[in-house]
Amino acid sequence: MKNILFIHQSAELYGSDKTLLLLLKNLNKNEFNPVVILPFDGPLKVALENENIEVIIAPVLKLYRKLFTPKNVLNFFKEIKIAFRIVNELHKKHQFDLIYSNTLAVLLGIMFAWKNNIKHLWHVHEIIEKPNLFKKAFVNLLSLKSNTFIVYNSQATKAFWEVNQRIKNKGIVIWNGIEISMPKIGLSEISEIRTNLFSSQTNEIVIALVGRISRWKGQMILLEAFNNLLQNNKDIKLIIVGAPPPNQENFQYDLEDKIAQYQLKSKVTIIPFQNEIHKIWQAIDIAVVPSTEPEPFGMVAIEAMIAHKPIVGSNHGGLTEIIKNNETGFLVTPNSVNDLVTALEKLIQDKSLRNEMGEKGYLRVIEEFSVEQYVDSFDKFFKKV
């Protein structure tokens, strides 16, 4: 039995949270014993404990942009003492064979691994183009000798970070996976969701963007495209599902202001994060991932595809490895309102095209992004290391 300490930067159920939950739910518990550290309580903690996985709440030493102020630096050093005390006790109990840090945001894993000479694996879910200082810092961290292995979630992520030989020798790509058996909901429940949650009319085609409301996820550019689409397509509805990161509520305020400016309150609905997101996917018609910066992977794309929905996504990053252009959806020029309008209009006006692309997307997920392939790849990798 190999003991692995998993450290993660959140306790929600967005992209990287879901990939960790999926891995730990399906990991062979006869061979691997996972212990998880999260920074706070939340739905991920509940879901992991439902799988009888030990979860500890502790500082994960998260790196963030406002860290470098006197007050925050002081708090960071206080958290180091607290975190190391907790992990030392866990290590005495479990004698960890490997520390797995999920996302670059957490520094506890690499620091504890270095001090205690334990193998460390960084599962990289990010492409960080700016600020450049952060990019350089993470390149240096990934190249450390104490960071033994790297797993990237896409070829795009791997290509972005492999800028020196010390990093190139460490990394492999394992695509994220998804559970194929999405719980099905009936037509009556779909109708109820569309009416009561989406506030959409029966004849409206529902376009959806699911994800963090942030600077680069593309909510603003999609809103502009949607406003243009309304000139020739009256029976459409836009829903935006998600919330901003903590202390970044200004992104949602700006979005709401723009909706009011366009006079679209009856046509655009912002919905908080939903635990049963599979119901949302089954109730929409078209999924959009209009990220203005490269998505490292694009988990929402495969979630929509498993629900038989066509995708319109930006033609960069991990989305180019998921979406087959003109087959499972459309890849459009990043930051191009005109391209978004053109692609969405094709799908709005052609139900048979929506159905055809949705079916092809479903088959692609089964072939390339199943949970079995995802977990099997990690199982083999853990045995190897």
C-alpha positions in Angstrom: 0.0 0.0 0.0 1.4 3.4 -1.1 0.4 6.5 0.9 -0.1 9.6 -1.2 -0.7 13.1 0.2 -2.9 15.2 -2.1 -2.8 19.0 -1.7 -5.3 21.2 -3.4 -6.0 24.9 -3.5 -9.8 24.9 -3.2 -12.8 23.0 -1.9 -15.3 23.9 -4.6 -16.4 21.9 -7.6 -14.9 23.8 -10.6 -12.5 22.2 -13.1 -9.5 21.3 -11.1 -11.6 20.4 -8.1 -13.6 17.9 -10.2 -10.6 16.3 -11.8 -9.2 15.6 -8.3 -12.5 14.2 -7.0 -12.8 12.0 -10.1 -9.3 10.6 -9.6 -9.7 9.9 -5.9 -13.1 8.4 -6.3 -11.8 5.8 -8.8 -8.3 5.3 -7.6 -7.5 1.7 -6.6 -7.7 1.9 -2.8 -6.2 -1.6 -2.4 -2.9 -0.2 -3.8 -3.0 3.5 -2.9 -4.1 5.3 0.3 -5.0 9.0 -0.4 -5.0 11.7 2.3 -6.1 15.1 1.2 -5.4 18.6 2.5 -7.8 21.4 1.5 -7.6 25.1 2.6 -11.2 25.3 3.7 -14.5 23.5 4.0 -16.8 23.2 0.9 -18.6 20.8 -1.5 -15.3 19.1 -2.5 -14.6 18.1 1.1 -18.1 16.7 1.5 -17.8 14.7 -1.7 -14.4 13.3 -0.7 -15.5 12.3 2.7 -18.6 10.6 1.2 -15.9 8.4 -0.5 -14.4 7.6 2.9 -11.3 9.7 2.0 -9.5 11.4 4.9 -9.6 15.2 4.5 -7.7 17.7 6.6 -8.3 21.5 6.6 -4.9 23.3 6.7 -3.1 26.2 5.0 -1.9 25.1 1.6 0.4 28.1 1.2 -1.4 29.5 -1.8 0.5 31.8 -4.1 -1.6 34.8 -5.2 -1.1 38.2 -6.7 -1.6 40.2 -3.5 0.7 38.1 -1.4 3.6 40.4 -1.6 2.5 43.1 0.9 4.0 43.3 4.4 0.8 42.0 6.1 0.2 39.2 3.7 3.9 38.1 3.8 3.7 38.0 7.6 0.6 35.9 7.4 2.2 33.6 4.9 5.1 32.8 7.3 2.6 32.2 10.1 0.7 29.8 7.8 4.0 27.9 7.0 4.4 27.1 10.7 0.8 25.9 11.0 0.9 23.9 7.8 4.2 22.2 8.6 3.0 21.2 12.1 -0.1 19.6 10.6 1.7 17.8 7.8 4.5 16.6 10.1 1.9 14.8 12.2 0.3 13.3 9.1 3.6 12.2 7.8 4.4 10.5 11.1 1.1 8.6 10.8 1.3 7.7 7.1 4.9 7.9 6.0 4.0 9.4 2.6 5.6 7.8 -0.5 4.6 10.7 -2.7 3.2 14.3 -2.4 0.8 15.3 -5.2 0.2 19.1 -5.6 -2.9 19.7 -7.6 -2.4 23.1 -9.5 0.5 25.4 -9.3 -1.2 27.7 -6.8 -0.2 25.5 -3.8 3.3 25.7 -2.5 3.0 23.5 0.7 3.7 20.3 -1.2 7.0 21.3 -2.9 8.2 22.9 0.3 7.5 19.9 2.5 8.8 17.5 -0.1 12.0 19.4 -0.3 12.5 19.5 3.4 11.7 15.9 4.0 13.2 14.4 0.8 9.9 13.0 -0.4 9.0 12.5 -4.1 6.8 15.3 -5.4 4.4 15.4 -8.3 3.0 18.6 -9.6 -0.3 18.2 -11.6 -0.3 21.4 -13.7 -3.7 22.8 -14.8 -2.6 26.3 -15.6 -1.2 28.4 -18.4 0.0 31.6 -16.8 1.0 34.2 -19.4 1.0 37.2 -17.0 2.2 38.6 -14.9 5.6 37.6 -16.3 7.1 37.5 -12.8 4.7 34.7 -11.8 5.5 32.8 -15.0 9.2 32.9 -14.3 8.7 31.9 -10.7 6.7 28.8 -11.6 9.3 27.8 -14.3 11.9 27.9 -11.6 9.7 25.9 -9.2 8.9 23.3 -11.7 12.6 22.9 -12.6 13.6 22.3 -8.9 15.2 18.9 -8.3 12.8 18.3 -5.4 9.9 18.5 -7.9 10.3 15.0 -9.2 7.5 14.7 -11.7 5.1 16.8 -13.7 1.7 15.8 -15.1 0.1 18.3 -17.6 -3.6 18.3 -18.4 -3.0 18.9 -22.1 -0.3 19.2 -24.8 -0.9 22.9 -24.8 -0.1 23.2 -21.1 3.0 21.0 -21.6 4.3 23.1 -24.5 3.8 26.3 -22.6 5.9 25.3 -19.5 8.6 23.2 -21.1 11.0 26.1 -21.7 14.2 24.4 -20.4 15.7 21.0 -20.4 15.3 20.4 -16.6 11.5 20.6 -17.0 11.3 18.7 -20.3 12.7 15.5 -18.7 10.0 15.4 -16.0 6.6 15.8 -17.7 3.9 13.7 -19.3 0.4 14.6 -20.5 -2.7 13.0 -19.0 -5.9 14.4 -20.4 -8.7 15.0 -17.9 -11.6 12.5 -17.9 -15.3 12.5 -17.1 -17.8 10.0 -15.9 -19.7 8.8 -19.0 -22.9 7.8 -17.1 -24.4 11.2 -16.7 -27.7 10.9 -14.7 -30.5 11.6 -17.2 -33.3 13.9 -16.4 -36.8 13.9 -18.0 -38.4 16.4 -20.3 -40.6 17.7 -17.5 -37.5 18.5 -15.3 -35.8 20.1 -18.3 -38.8 22.3 -18.9 -38.9 23.3 -15.2 -35.2 24.2 -15.3 -35.6 26.3 -18.4 -38.7 28.1 -17.1 -37.8 28.6 -13.4 -34.0 28.8 -13.4 -33.2 30.1 -16.8 -36.3 32.3 -17.1 -36.5 31.3 -20.7 -39.5 31.0 -23.0 -40.5 27.7 -24.5 -39.3 28.6 -28.0 -36.0 30.1 -27.0 -32.7 28.5 -27.9 -30.5 28.6 -24.8 -26.8 29.5 -25.1 -24.7 28.8 -22.0 -21.3 29.7 -20.6 -20.4 27.8 -17.5 -17.4 28.8 -15.4 -15.7 31.3 -13.2 -16.8 34.9 -13.9 -13.3 36.3 -14.4 -11.1 38.5 -16.5 -10.3 35.9 -19.2 -13.2 33.4 -19.3 -14.9 35.5 -22.0 -18.2 36.5 -20.4 -17.9 40.1 -21.7 -17.0 39.1 -25.3 -19.9 36.6 -25.4 -22.3 39.2 -24.1 -21.3 41.5 -26.9 -21.7 38.7 -29.5 -25.1 37.8 -28.0 -26.3 41.4 -28.3 -25.3 41.4 -32.0 -27.1 38.1 -32.5 -30.4 39.5 -31.2 -30.6 41.8 -34.2 -31.6 38.7 -36.4 -32.4 36.1 -33.8 -35.1 37.1 -31.3 -35.8 33.7 -29.8 -32.5 33.2 -28.0 -31.5 33.2 -24.3 -28.1 33.5 -22.7 -27.3 32.0 -19.3 -24.0 32.5 -17.5 -23.5 30.0 -14.7 -20.8 30.6 -12.1 -19.4 33.1 -9.7 -16.3 35.3 -9.5 -13.3 34.2 -7.4 -13.2 35.4 -3.8 -12.5 39.1 -3.5 -12.9 39.6 -7.3 -16.7 40.3 -7.2 -16.0 43.4 -9.4 -16.0 41.1 -12.5 -19.6 40.2 -11.9 -20.6 43.8 -11.1 -19.0 44.9 -14.4 -20.9 42.1 -16.2 -24.2 43.1 -14.7 -23.6 46.8 -15.6 -23.0 45.8 -19.2 -26.2 43.7 -19.3 -28.1 46.7 -18.0 -26.3 49.0 -20.6 -27.4 46.7 -23.4 -30.9 46.4 -21.9 -30.7 42.7 -21.8 -32.0 41.8 -18.4 -34.9 39.8 -19.9 -32.5 38.0 -22.2 -29.5 37.2 -20.0 -29.6 35.4 -16.7 -26.6 35.0 -14.3 -27.0 31.8 -12.3 -24.9 30.9 -9.2 -22.7 27.8 -9.3 -24.8 24.6 -9.4 -23.8 21.4 -7.7 -25.8 19.3 -10.1 -24.3 20.9 -13.2 -25.3 17.9 -15.4 -28.9 19.1 -15.2 -27.8 22.5 -16.6 -26.0 20.9 -19.5 -29.1 18.8 -20.4 -31.4 21.8 -20.3 -29.3 24.0 -22.7 -29.0 24.0 -26.5 -25.5 25.4 -27.2 -22.4 25.6 -25.0 -19.8 28.3 -25.4 -16.2 28.5 -24.1 -15.0 31.9 -25.4 -11.9 32.2 -23.3 -9.8 35.2 -24.2 -6.6 33.5 -22.9 -5.7 29.8 -23.6 -7.6 27.3 -21.5 -5.1 24.8 -20.2 -7.7 22.1 -20.8 -11.4 23.0 -20.9 -13.3 20.7 -18.6 -16.6 22.4 -19.3 -16.3 21.4 -23.0 -16.3 17.7 -22.3 -19.0 18.1 -19.7 -21.2 19.7 -22.4 -20.2 17.1 -25.0 -21.2 14.2 -22.8 -24.6 15.8 -22.6 -24.8 15.8 -26.5 -24.3 19.6 -26.8 -22.4 21.3 -29.6 -19.5 23.6 -28.5 -18.2 26.9 -29.7 -14.8 27.5 -28.3 -11.7 29.7 -28.7 -9.1 28.3 -31.0 -6.2 28.1 -28.6 -5.0 26.1 -25.6 -6.5 22.8 -24.6 -9.8 23.4 -26.4 -8.0 22.6 -29.7 -7.4 19.1 -28.4 -11.0 18.6 -27.4 -13.2 20.3 -30.0 -13.0 18.9 -33.5 -13.7 22.0 -35.7 -16.8 21.6 -37.9 -17.5 18.1 -36.4 -18.2 18.5 -32.6 -18.5 22.3 -32.8 -16.6 25.3 -33.9 -13.2 26.7 -33.0 -13.2 30.5 -33.4 -10.6 33.2 -33.4 -9.9 34.2 -29.8 -11.4 37.6 -28.9 -13.3 37.9 -32.2 -16.9 39.0 -31.7 -17.6 38.5 -35.4 -16.4 34.9 -35.4 -18.5 34.1 -32.3 -21.6 35.6 -34.0 -21.0 33.6 -37.2 -20.5 30.3 -35.4 -23.4 30.7 -33.0 -25.7 31.8 -35.8 -25.1 28.6 -37.7 -26.1 26.6 -34.7 -29.0 28.8 -33.8 -30.5 28.4 -37.3 -29.9 24.7 -37.8 -31.3 22.3 -35.2 -30.1 19.2 -37.2 -26.5 20.6 -37.1 -26.8 21.1 -33.3 -27.9 17.5 -32.9 -25.3 16.1 -35.3 -22.4 17.9 -33.6 -23.8 17.0 -30.2 -23.8 13.3 -31.1 -20.3 13.4 -32.5 -19.1 15.2 -29.4 -20.6 12.6 -27.1 -18.8 9.8 -29.1 -15.5 11.7 -28.9 -15.7 12.0 -25.1 -16.3 8.2 -24.8 -13.3 7.5 -27.0 -10.8 10.0 -25.6 -11.9 11.4 -22.2 -13.5 8.6 -20.2 -12.8 8.3 -16.5 -11.4 4.8 -17.0 -8.7 6.2 -19.3 -7.9 9.1 -17.0 -7.6 7.0 -13.8 -5.8 4.1 -15.5 -3.2 6.6 -16.8 -2.6 7.8 -13.2 -2.7 4.3 -11.8 0.1 3.3 -14.2 2.1 6.5 -13.5 1.8 6.1 -9.7 3.1 2.5 -9.9 5.9 3.6 -12.1 7.1 6.4 -9.8 
